[in-house]
Amino acid sequence: MYKPTDNVFIVATGHSLRGFDFGQLKGQKVIAVNEAACYVDYDYCMAIDIEVIMNKPILVHRIPAMCKGPVITTHEVSVSHPFDLIVMLSSGAEGFDFTPNRIKTAGNSGYSAINAAYHLGARKVFLLGFDLGLSDTGDKYFYDWVDQPGVHPDYLYINYFYDTMAADLEGSDMKVFN
């Protein structure tokens, strides 16, 4: 759990972090999002699709890195797993949920991590790698990863959800900086 006075960094996988020295975060409070767990020391890893990661051979390389600390997900995992799981149930996609152990997801682990950070006690959160778009060269991630041809998230759709979260956070005691 975090103290309200802690600075908490949520590290996502956006292309803007290409070349970033993750050593700069050593000793900081960190929530890693999905693949970022392979590159940064963290307190928690957020992965709403943990069973997908476990069941796709192309993703299974993530598992050892994601076992370095507790993994937050939105549902119980039905198969044997090596993770120390924290389950925070999904209460839908849109907005922000202040109800203990319930989070909004927008179908996006980074989005979910912001809501999870609140329930872990964070009140001052810094987002890294939340690009919500492609780089000028078409990169989506800071690491080398081959996407399925033609598959890219609908960034306008996801941006809509971030706007609803921002509206719900106005006037709250949580501050988020990107």
C-alpha positions, 0 to 999 in steps of 0.5 A: 500500500502507498501513503497519500504523500508518495509519488507513484509512477505508472509506467505503461508501454508507449513509444515515448519511453524508447531509450528511457533510462528506467534506472531513474525510477530506482527507489520510487513507487512504481506500478508497471503496466503489462510488458513494462514489468520486463524493464522496470523495478516495480511494486505492482504490475497491472494486467487485466488480461493475465489469462491471455498472457498465460495462454499465448505462446508469443506472450509467455516470455512476460511471465517471469518478469511479472512474478517479481511483485504482485499482479493486479487483475480484474478477475480470478484466474481459473488456471494454475499460475505463478502470480501473487494476484490482487483482484480488483473487480471491474465495474465497467469501462467509463469513468473512475470508481471510488468503491474499494477494490472496484475499478473501471477498465476501458479494456486497457491495463494502463487506464485500470492502473490509475484506478488501482493506484487510488485503491492502493493509497496513491493520491499523486500519480505520474504517468509515463508512456501513456502515449495513446497514439503511434509515433511518427514511424508507426511505433506503438511500444518503446520496446521492439514488438511485432503487432499483428498486421493491421491491428492498432487500438482505436486511440480516439475511443480510448481517449474518450474513456480517459476524458470521463476519468478526468471528469470523475477525478475533478475535485477528488483528492487524487492528482494525475500528471501525464 
